[in-house]
Amino acid sequence: MGHYSLGPRQIRRSLRHRGFHKIRIIDRRGPMYVVKAVGWRGMPMRLVVDSRNAHIVRSRPIGHGVYWQYRW
């Protein structure tokens, strides 16, 4: 059984529907896309998105120092 994969356009559309904008696909690593986007609060984010289902596997704010991501 083959693996179905979404293209960059479908990934961008899915992220837009979830409130992201200024979406830039930086890289593709196997079944994962590495994406930079601005979140719904205006926060720049780095996302890792699964190309099979457009789920966000990992997200991290950009430009707020390492300490920021561990404060919650």
Beta strands, then each sheet from edge to edge (+ up, - down):
strand 1: 21-29
strand 2: 32-38
strand 3: 44-50
strand 4: 56-61
sheet 1: 1+ 2- 3+ 4-
end
